[in-house]
Each structure stands twice: as C-alpha cells, then as structure tokens.
Amino acid sequence: MELNEIQAIDTMCRVFYCIPRDMDLAKYPEWQAVIDGTFRTVSRKMGLKREDVGKMFASMGKGSVEAMFEEMDEVGVEYVFMDNTKIWSRQRHEVMGGDRGSELLYELVKRGNGRIIGGAGYNPLHIKESVEEVEKSVREYGFKYVWFHPTSFGLRPDDKKCYPLYIKCLELGIPVCFQTGQSAEPLPSEPGHPMYADEVAMDFPDLTIVLTHTGWPWVTEWMSMLWRHPNVYGNVGAYMPKFLDPALIRFMDKEIQYKVMWATNGMGLKRCKQEFLELPISDETRQRVLRENAIEVFKLPTKE
C-alpha cells in the first residue's frame, strides 16, 4: 500500500510538532528526568543534558505550521488533533509546559483552515474554571474533544473529581480522551490502569471514551475495555507502531478493529504512518484505524 493512499487522521498529535516550545521546560524536574529516563537513548545520541529538555521536543517537530502541512500532504494525513496538555507537576504544584491556553490553541486551529482539530484540557484541582473553559472551547472555538491526564494528578479516572468533566462532555456531545498506562515522566502510573475506566463506562454509557497510549504495560486491560464496552475506544499514540505489543496487533486486526485509532503523539507523521502500514494486518483494518474510526467517533467532515 502506498504511503498516501489512505488519508489518515492523527487523533493525538502535539502543539510542539508545529510550534516550537517557547517556555522553560527545564524548570520542571519531571521533564528533566525524561532526559535521563524514558528518552535516555535518544538524548544521549543527541548529546543533550537535563537542561536541554526543550531541545529534545523541538527536534521531534517540524518547526512551523507550514512545514507540518507539507508533511501532511506528502504522506497523506487529512487532520491532526492538538489539545491543551494539562499535566500536573507534583514538585512545582502547577501545570507543566504542555498547556498553551485555549486562546493560543484556537489561533492555531484557525491557521489550520480546518485541518487542525482542537481539544480542551481539564484540571481536576480547579473544577469550576476547567469545566467553564471546556464549554467555551467547544461552543465558541469549535473544539471537538477533551484530553485529560488524570494520572499526573494522582487520580484514577473513576475519582469523583473527574466526574464533572464527564457530565460536561456528555452535555456537549463530545468524546473525553484520557491517558492510560504508565507515564513517561516520573509521575504516578498506578492510576493509569485501563481497568479503572470500567466504572466510568458503566456510569456514563452514552459518553464516548477514548483510552490513549495503548495502556502499556497493561495492554490486556486496555484491550478488554475496548472489547467489552460499546462506548470505549482507544488510540495507539506514544509508541512507534513497530514496537506495539504483538497481542495488541492481533486483537486490533480482529475483535477491536472498529475501536482503535491511529495517533502519533507528535513523534513523526511520516515514520508513524509508514510503520503502521507495515504491520501484519488487513487492508480493511488499516483503513479503519488510520481513518474511518476517527471520522465516526469524532464526527468529522471529510473531503470524500
């Protein structure tokens, strides 16, 4: 299959992929530790030090919106999703550098001429303000979902502080996406068990839930949630496709073919798509995961 044969949809890209970070990430110990931990191999190859964490993320991006669009046209990507990434710093007691604010993200969405899909964020420590921001982002800015990082706040997705978000998403008719699995940063990972979505899915059967990051290392729990609950979906972002768990690949090609969506987490549109196309799955599964499932889940307009 040719690289641009399917017009893919990246259901979880990142703002840094087209706008270089302009904030001091080195002040956050959690981001610094990424250099020495999760991305140690990459950072060593690049000769980076802990204070160079911003450079590492910049190297993953394209440098500009225009350059990103060129890559999208080259490899066949119709939409990229970008959100206010609210991740809590336990040591500094504030949201870390991923949240650019709804207004800046809205400006980015407008520059995208419909090709950048905006997503709101949620801070469960400021429930009233966050819920109001979500509503404004959807009703005034046209954002189509919320991306939430409960684990960094030390919360399970079924914690009562998360429920106001689910109620608002249900009211607005938008999906809620939240990270499952471990955190790349030294942040609480135990709340990331995908099975904690079980209670939420049963309490809100009409709410569309997207479990991101494959749930690794609890991949079987992630697959179970997608398989069992009609309203639960997932994306495979944050891990290069060639490193996906073989059991996930097999299950994705059969039982949960209609439940999985492609995503890059800002790790490269071309490489992520090329590696996904090389997976031992059917062409029907490639079409569903790269494109069709996202259109249905997020109610996206298409050129076709």
N, C-alpha and C positions, 0 to 999 in steps of 0.2 A: 504494500500500500504506500502511495506517495505521501510525503510529509504534509502537504497542504490539501490532501484530498478531502479530509473532514475539517470543516470549520469549527474548531474546538472552542470550549469555554473554560477559562481558568477560574474556578469558583473560589479560589483563595490565593490571590497574589498579594503583594505588599506595596505600600506607598513608596518605600525606598527603591523599588525597582525602576521608578521613573523620575523620582525627585530625591536627590542625594540628601542624606540626613544633615540637618543644619544645627543639631543640638549636641551637647556634651554627653555622649553616652558613657564616657569613661568615669563619670561621677557615680555610676551605679555599679556596686560590687557584683551584682548578678550578671550584668553584661560583661564585665571584666572577666568573670570566671568562665564565660563561654569560650574565650580565647584559650584558656588553659585546660578546658574540659571537652565539651561536645565537639568543638571545631579545632581541636588541638592540631590534628594533622594538617588541615588547611592553613591555619595560622602560622605553623612552622614553615610550611612551604613558601608562604608569602613573607616570612621574616617579620611577623608582627609581634608587638609587645602588648601587654594588657591595656595600656592607654591608647592603643591603636584600634580599638574595637569598632569605631565608626568607619575606619578604612575598610575593614573586612566586609561590612554590609554594603558599603559603596561599591566594592569590587563585584558584588553579586548583581548589581543593577545595570541598567543601560545608560544612565546619566541624564536622560531627558525624556519627556513625553513623546517627542517626535521620534527619537531612536527606538522607543518601545513600540510605537505604531509601525515602524519599518519592519521590526522583527515579527510583529503580529501578522503583517501582510505576507512576509516571506514564508512563515511556517504554517500559516492557516489558523489564526486564532481570532474569533469574532469579538469576544468580550473578555475583559479581565475584571475581577472583583477586588475592590480595595476598601478597607474599613478603618475605623478608629480603634487601634490596637491597644486597649487599656490593660496593661499588665502591671500588677502591683509589686513594688519593691518592699520587701519585708524589712530591709535595713534602713532605707531612707523614708519609709512610710509615705510614699507618694506613687502616683502612676509613672511608670518609666517612659522612655522616649518614643514609644511607638504611636502615641496618641497625638495627632497633629491638630485635632479640633475639627468639629463638624463644618465650620465655615471654610477652612482651608481645603478640606476634602471635597466640599461642594464646588469650589472653584476648579479643582482638579477634574471632577466629574463633568463640569461644563466644557472644559478644554477637550474632553474626550469625545464630544459630539455623539454621545450615546454608546460609545464603546467601553467606557469605564463605568462599572456598576458600583454604586456607593453602599456602604454598610455602616451602621451606627455601632457604638460600643456601649458597655454597661459597667458601672462601678457600684457594687452592692453595698459599699460603705456610704454612698450618697444616693439613696434610692430615689427620693423625690426628684432631685435635679437630673438624675440619669434618665428616669422614665420620661420626664419632660423633654429632654434632649432627643431621646429616641422618637417621640411623637413629632417633634419639629422636623427632625431629619427625614422622616418618612413623608409627612404631609406637605412640607414646604420645599424640601430638597429632592424628593423623589427617591430616597434610598430604599433599597428593596429587602434588607435583612438586618439582623444584628449579629455581630461576632463577639463572643463572651469568653473570658479566660478565668473561670471560677477557681481553678487550682492555685493560681498565684495569690488569691485572697484566702487560701486555705479552706475553701468551701467545696462541699460536694454539690453537684448540680441539683440535688433534691433538698438543699438547705432552704429554709423559709425566706432568707434574704434574696433568693433567686426568683421566687415565685411572682413578685410584682412585674418582673421583666416578662415572664411567660404570659401573664394576663394581658399585658400591653401588646405583645406581639400577636396574640390571638385576636385582640380587638382590632389591630391594624391589618390583620391578614397577611403577615409576613413570617418567614421562617426565622427561627433562632438557631444559630450555629455556635457550638462551644467546643473548646479543645478537650480531647480525651487522650489518655496515655500519659507518658512522662513529660516533664518539662525539660527543654534543652538547657535552660538556666537552672541554677541551684535553688529551685522553688519547690513547694510541696507537690509531690507527684501522686501520693496515695489517693487524694480526691479525684484523680483523673481516671479511675477505673470506669470503663464504659458502662458497666452494670449499674452504676448509680443513675443512669438515665432511665432505668426501668420504671421507677416510681413516677418520674415526670411524664413519661409517655402514657402511663395509665391514668394519671390525674388530668392530663390535657390531651385526650385522644384526637382532638381536632387541630392541635398545634403541630406544625411541621418542624421537626427537629433534625439538625444535621450535626453528626458527630465527626469532628475533624481529626486530622493527624493519625488516622488508622487505629488509634487506641493502643499503639505499641508501648510497652511489651505485652499488653493484654489484648492481643489481636483477636483471640477467640471470643472474648466478651463483646468486642466491637461487632464482630460478625453476627453474634447471637442477637444483639439488639436490633440490627438491621433486618434480620431474618424474621424475628418474632413480631415486631411492632409495625403495623402498616404506615404509621406516621413518622418513622425514624429512618433517616438516610445517613450517608457518610461521604467524606471525601478523603482522598489518598495523598493530600499535600504534606509537605515537610520531609518526605523521604523520596529519594530517587527511585523511579519505577523498577530499575533492575535489582534493587535491594528489598523490594516488597516481599513479605513472607509468602513462601510458595503455597501455603494453605489458603491465604487470602486470595491469591491469584486464581486458584482453582475454584474457590467458592464464588468469587466475583464473576467467573465465567459461566456459572450455572444458577445457583439458588438466589443470589442477590444481584443479578445482572441489572435489574431495574432500580437498584437502591444506591449505587456507587457513582460518585462524580470525580472527575479529574481536577487536580489543583497542583500548583507549583510551590506555594509559599514564598514566591519570589526567588526561586532557585534556578531559574532559567527556562524560558518558554521553549526554546528550540531543543535543548537537551532533554527536558522532561517529556516533551511530546514524542521525540524520536525514540526514547527508551520505552515509553508506553506502547508505541506501535510495534515494538519488537517483542512484547510479551507473548507467551504462548496462549492466546485467547482468540475467540472467533471474531470475525469482522463485525458481526452484529453487536457483540459486547463492546468492541472499540467504539462503534457509533453511539451506543447508549451511554457509555461512561464519559467519552470525550465531549458529547454534545446533548443528546436528546434528554437525558435525565435532568440536566440543569435547566433546560428550557421549561420542562414540566414543573419542576419543584419551585423555581423562582418566577415562573410566569413571564418569560422573556419574549420580546418581539424578535422575529427573525427575518432575514432577507429572503428566505426561501418561501 
